[in-house]
Amino acid sequence: MKKLKPFFVVFNIVLIFLSCSKKNIEADILIENGTVYNGIDTIPTNHSIAIKNDKIVFIGDDNFVTINAVKTIDAKGLIVSPGFIDPHTHADRDLKMVENSHNKPFLYQGITTVVVGNDGASYYPSEKYKTLYETQGIGTNVVMLVGHGTIRNQVMGKNDRKATNQEIVEMQKLVQQEMDQGAFGLSTGLFYSPGSYSNTDEVIALAKTTAKNGGIYDTHLRDESSYTIGLIPAIEEAIEIGRQAKLPIHISHIKCLGVDVWYQSDSIIKSIEKAQKEGINISANQYPYDASATGLRAAVVPRWAESGGKDSVFIRYDNPKLKKRLLEETTININRRGGPEKLLIVKSADSVYIGKNLLEISEELKLTPAEAAFKILRTSYVRVASFNMNPYDIKNFMTKDWVVTGSDGNTGHPRKYGSFPHKYNEYVKGSKTINLSDFINKSSSKTADIFKIPNRGRLVENNYADIIIFNPETFKDKANYIDAFQLSEGLEYSIINGKFSIEKGEYTNKLNGNVLKKI
């Protein structure tokens, strides 16, 4: 019998020692054999991930540990990543209703956390809705913002006038109240009434209250086109608010909306990156479509006509002294959007209008496009998809490391059901505008950093287990402008707070989301 060489003796002893000293890990779920993007790095790994209760308790090479798991997922051929965080949604409109609290339109995109209260419109008081969400259950995690327009309406109504000093103090008190209840920041919708009636000083005052509480300022700009002050001045206003209030600025769904401002993305990027060098924290989100979506009234009716609310619009329209001016300015706004053929009706109480553009409707009614718009608006709230963005600007913004993915998910536009998989297919697999790790990182960790969401957005030990597993070949959006209500496909698993929300592609009927708390 040959004697073993000393090297092999030592090697075998080491192997025996390691096998005897392996750490034992008890887990509820073990994910193995997947291509893991942790939300931070650019190169994936094949690490295993163990989950216990609501936390990640292990991520790494499982050859050096013993994991005893209740359930094991073989993720071979699949991509494992942090759950996506959507920084701009209107999901609160669904979450408050028990029949829609599952949040499936977002869930099937791989979204595990939604930000609500955007565009200056939040449900008030937030404590009431926080309690509602926690009581009835919600399908995804929720980050709450306090809306400037909501607060202004509480104090001043929908009046088109400057706030008094006392009114600003009252608004600051309400902002403080909402921050105390857990809001992560202040949102504005300066394009919409009543936010459009405020001046910059008013917003700065409320942003300062937000800053004292460590919050973020999330803004729908005063103008994304050439409606009022213009797109670039609106960007400069947002920067000035950040400069004066000393808090992070997040521009919601950054875009160049309408032919008047196409190709201004270069100038905007230059301005923002100059301010960043000055020390102002600025970021933005973007949805990956060339059509925006909003209310028809918001898109075409001049703001002065909205003062006082919806009824006031038609009181003015029926006034012969104002009607001509109103129609003229509405026509200008329609043309600013690219013309009536670019405004597609996607939601209306009268279904006969849905799927038709404003030009087609005006021809059927034998009215001018502006007159047709008011006739439609008399029936109900109407939403439009507005095809008014240029691919150059979309891609230009998308490549910036300070621009993350957001859906602005709202009824009638495919972005509510498809933004994240659409971006993956169109701009990662298709045009290769960005790479896969970029897409994942800017859908998870970077958004968590922007909103200061603790212990989420990264696959690291002790973080909350918000994890998705998707098939890179079949992960895709199905919603389009004709049928915007089709759930996305290809998401195999969604784990939220350590529990299955989607398992083997099927919804589990479990409401695993939480209302998150700020740091």
N, C-alpha and C positions, 0 to 999 in steps of 0.2 A: 504493500500500500504506500502510495506517494504521500510525502508530507506536504501539508499546505504551506505555501509561502507566507511569511509574516504579514505581507500587505493584505492578502485575502482573508487572513484570520482577523485582522483589525477591521477590515471592511464588513465582514459578516457580523462581528460584534456590534459595530455601529448600527447596522440594519436591525439587529435584534433589539438594541437599545431604543432606536427610534420607534419601532413597532410597538414596543411595550410602553413608551412614554407619549404616544399620540394623545392629543387633547380630545376629549369626548364632548361633543356639542349636541344638545337636544334641540330639535327644530320642529316647527309645524310644517314648513315647506322647504324643500331643497330644489334649486334650479341648477341643472348641470348640462354641459355639452353645448351651450349656446354661444353665440358671438356677442360678447358683452361690451357695450359702450357705457362707461360709467357716468357720462354727463360732463366730464372734465377734460379727459385726455383725448388725443386725436387718433390714437391707435387702439383698436379693440383687443380684448383678451378672451381666453376661454375659461375664465374663472367660474367657480361654483359659488352660489349665493344661498345662504341659509337664513331663514326667517323664523323668529319666535315671537309670538304675540304680535305687536305692531312694529317691531324693529328688525333691521338687518343685524344679525348677530355674527355673521361670518361672510367674508368675500375673499376669495383667493384660491390657491392650489389645494384641493382637498386630499392630496396624497399624504399630507402631514397632519391631518386631523381625522377623527372618526365622527361622522355626522349621522345621528339617528333621527330620521325625519318621518313624520306621519305620512307625508305625501311628497313624492318626487316627480319633478317635471323634466322630461328629456327634451331639451330645447335645441337639439341638433338641427342645423339648417335654418334656425330662427335667430332674430336679433333681440337681445335683451337690453333694455335701457330704462332710465328713470322715467316715471310717468310724466307726461307733458303738462306744463303749466300754461294756461291760457290767460294772458294779462288783460284782455279786453273782451268781455262778453256781456250779454244781457240775459244770462241764464237765470237770474233772480226772478224773471217773469214766469219761468217754468217751475223753479224750485219751490215757490210758495204754494203751488197746487199739488196736492198729494198724488194725483194721477200722473203728473209729469216730474215728480221729484227724483226719479231715477237718473235724469240728465243724460239719457242715452245718446242724443245727437252728438254730445261732446265725448262721452265715455267711449264710443266706438271709434273715435279718432285717436285714442290713446291718451286722452286728457284725463288727468286724475285730480287736478285742482283748477278751479275757475275763479277769476277775479270778477266781482260784481259791483254795481254802483257806479259804473262808468258814465262818461259824457255828461257829468254834472247831475245825474238823476239816480238817486238812491232811495230805497224804501225807508220811511221815517215813522217812528224812531227805530233805529237799527236793533235795539235790544228786543223789540217785539218780534222781529223777523229772525233774529238769532235764536230766540227761544222756540219759534215755530220750526225752524230747520232742525234744531236739536231734538225736538219732541216727535215730529213726524218722520224724521230721517231724510237724508239726502244722498244721492248717488255718487257725488264727487265731493272733494274738499272745497271749501269756499273761503276766499279772502274778500273782506268787505271794505269798500271805500265809502266816504261820505260825499254826497253830491252837492256842489256849490249851488246849482240851480234849485235843488230841493230846499236847501237852507234859505236861499234868497226868497223863495216862494213862501216859506213859513213866516218870514218877517215882513216882506214887501208885496207879496202877491206877484202877478204877472205884469206889473207896471213898468213902462219904458221910461225910467228916470234914474238919476244918480242917487245912490244911497247916502243918507245923512250919516254924520259921525255916530249918532246914537244907534242907528240901524246897523252899522258895521259892528259896533260893540255887541249888539244882540246876536248878530250872525256869528261872531267869534265865540260867544258863549255856547251856541248850539254846535259849532264845530268841535269845541272842547268836549262837550257832552258826548258826541259821537266817537271822538277819539278815545274817551274814557271807556266807552263800551266795546272797544276793540277794533275800530277802523284802522286800516293800515295807512291811510292817507286821504287826501282831498282830490276829488275829480272835478273837472270843469267841462262844460259843453258851451264854449263861448260862441260857437256858430249858431246855437239854438237859443230860442227864448226860454226862460228869462235871463239865462247867462249872458246872452248877447247885449243885454241892456246895461251890464256892469262896465265899469272902467278898470284900467289896470291897477290903480291904487286900491280899489276894493278887493281885487283878487290877491294882491300882495299882502294885504292885512290878514286875510283868512289863511293864506299860505304861511304866514309867520306863526300863527297859532298851531298850524299843522307841524311846522318845523320844531317847535318847542316840545312836541310829543314824539319826535323822531320819525315823522311820517314822510310820505312821498307826495309829490304833486303830479297828478296824471291829467293830461289835458287834451281834449279835442280842440284844436286851434280855432281861433276866431275866424279864420278864413283859410281854406285849403285851395282857393282858386282866386277869383278876382271879384268876389261879391261886395266886399267892403274895403278893408284896408289892404288886401292883397296877401298872397301866400308868404312871401319873404318877410314883410313887416309882422305878420302873425308869428312867424318863427322867432323873430327878434323880440316880440313881446314875451313869449314863453321864456326865452333866455333871460330877459330882464327880471322876470318874476323869480327865477331861480337865483339870480345874482342878488336881488334885494332881500328875498326871504331866506336865503341860505339853506336851501333844501334841494334834494334831487328832483330833476324834471324828467318826466316820461311823456313823450309825444305819442298819442294814440293814433294808430293806423296812419303813419306818415305816408304822404302821397302828393302827387301833383295832379290836381283834379280839374280837368277841362283844358281845352286847346290853348287857352290864354296863358297857362303856366307850364305847359309841357317843356321838358328839358331844363327846368329850373333846379333839378336835383343836385347838379354840380355846385351851384351857388349855395344851396341849403346845406349840403355836406360841409362845404368850406366854412360857413358861419358857425355851424355846430362844433366842428372840430377845433376851431379857433377858441370858442368859449370853453371847451373842455380843457384846452391848454391853460386857460385862465384859472382853472380849478372848479368850474361849474360842472356838476354831475348831470349829464344829459344822456338819455337813451330814448329809444322809440320802439314801437311794434308796428308790424305790417301784415296785412292779409294778402295772400298770393293770387289775386284776381285783378283783371283789368276793368271790372265794373264795381262801383261802390253801391251802397244801398242805404236808403233813408226814406223818410216820409215824403210823399209828393209835395205836401205843403212846405216842409222844410227846404225842399230842393228848389221850388220855384216862386213861392210867395215872399215878397219883401218883408223884412222883420218889422218895420214900422206898422204894417197892417195887422200884425199878430198881437200887438199890445192890448192886453185885456183878455186874451184867450181866443178860442176858436170862434165863438159867436161874434166877436168883434170883427173878425175877418169879413164875414158875410154882411154885417151891418155896413161896413165900409164899401164892400163890393156893390151893394144895392143902393148906395148913395151916388146919384149921377155926377156929383161934383168930384168924386174920388175914383169912380170906376175906370175912367180913361187912363188915369195915371197908374192905377193898379194893374191894368191889363198890359200897359206899355212896359212896366218894370218886370212883370211876370214873363213877358215875351223875351226880354233881355236875359233873364235867368235861364229860360229854357234853351236859348241859343248858347249861353255860356256852358251849358251841360253838353253841347254838341248837337243840339237840335231835338225836336220832338221824337224823331225816329230812334234816338238813343235812350229814351226813357221807357223802360218796359215795366208794365204793371205786374207786380208779383203778389200783392195782397190787397183785397178789397171785399167789402161786404157784398157787393154786386159781382158775382163770379163772371158775368159776361165780359168784364174788362180784363180779367186775369189772362196773362199770356199775350196781350196786345200792347203795342207801343202807343205813345200819345199821338203820333201822327195818324196811325190807323184809326184810332178812336175819334179824332177830330174830323177825319174824312167821313166816317160813318154818321157822326152827329151833325155834319155840315156846319161846324163851328171852327173858329180859329183854334190853334192849339192852346192858347191861354184861356179862352172861354171854355174849352173842353175840360181843362184842368180844374176849373172852378166847379163845373157841373159834376165832375167825378167826386170832388172833395165834399160836396154837399151830402153825399150818400153816407160816407163813413171815413174813418182813418184809412189812408191808402199808402202802400209802400211801393217804391220803384227800385229797380236795378238800373243804374245809370252808367252806361258804357263810355267812360271818359278818361281813361288813363293810358299812358304810353309805355310799351315794354321797356324802353330805355331807362325810364325813371324807376320802374319796378325793380329791375335787375340792379341798378345802381345803388339803391337803398339796401337791397337784400344782402349785398356782399359786405356791408359794414359790420364790424364786430359789435357795435352798439345797437344794432337793430335785431330784435327777436321776433318770433312768430306769434301772431295773435289772430283771432278769428273775427272779432266784432260780431260774434254769432247772434243773429236775429232772424225772425221769421221771414221766409220768402226768398232769401239769398242762399245759394249753395254753400256759402262759407260757414254757416251754422253747423252743417253736417259734414263738411269735407275739407276744411282749410289745411289741416296738418298733413293728411295723406295726399292732398292735391299738391302741396308744396313738395313733398317727397317725390311724387311721380313727375311733376312738371319741371322742377328746378334742380333736383338731385339726380334722378335717373335719366330725365329727358335732356334738358339743355346743359346740365352739369354746371349750373351757375354757382352752386355751392356743393361741398362734399357731404357725405353722410354724417361724419362726426360733427361738422359745423351745424348741420340741421338739428341733430339731437341736442347738442350743447345749447343752442339758441332756442330750444323748445323746453329746456329744463333748468339747468343750473344757472344760466345767465339771467333767466327770468326770476328765479328764486332770489338771486343776489339783488336785482333791481328793486324788488318789493320787500326785501329783507324778510323773506319767509324762512324761518329757522328749520334746519335739519331735514330739508327736502330738496329735490332736484339733483341729487348725487347718489350714486350707489356706493356708499361707504358704510363701514360698521357703525352702529348706533344711530344711524339715520332712520327715519320712518320708512317703512317698506311700502313705498308707492312705486310699483314696478310694472312695466308692460313688456310683453313678448309678442313680436309681430313677424309675419312671413314677408321677407323682402320681395318676393315675387308676386304676392297677391294683395299686399297692403295698398288700397286705393280708395279714392272717393267715387261715389256713384251719383251724388246729387248734382243737378245741373239747373239751368235757368228755366227749363220747362217743368222739371220735377225736382224741386229743391228739398224734398223731404225723404231722401233715400239714405239710410245708414251706410257708413263706410264699411269696407270689408278688409279681411286679412289680419285683424287683431286677434291673436289666439288666446292671450291671457291679459287680464288687467287685475293687478293686486293693489288694493287701496287699504292703507293702514293694516297691512298684513293679512287681509282677507280677500278671497276671490270675488271680484265683481263681474268679470268675464272669464269663463273657463271653457277651453276648447272651442272658442268662437261664440259661445252662447252666454247670454246674460243670466246671472245666477239669481236674480230677484232679491239681491241683498243690497241694502242701502248702507254702504261702508264709509261714507264721507263724514268729515267733521268740519265745523266752523273753526278756522285756524286763528291762533292768537299771535299778535305781533311780538317781537322781541322786547 
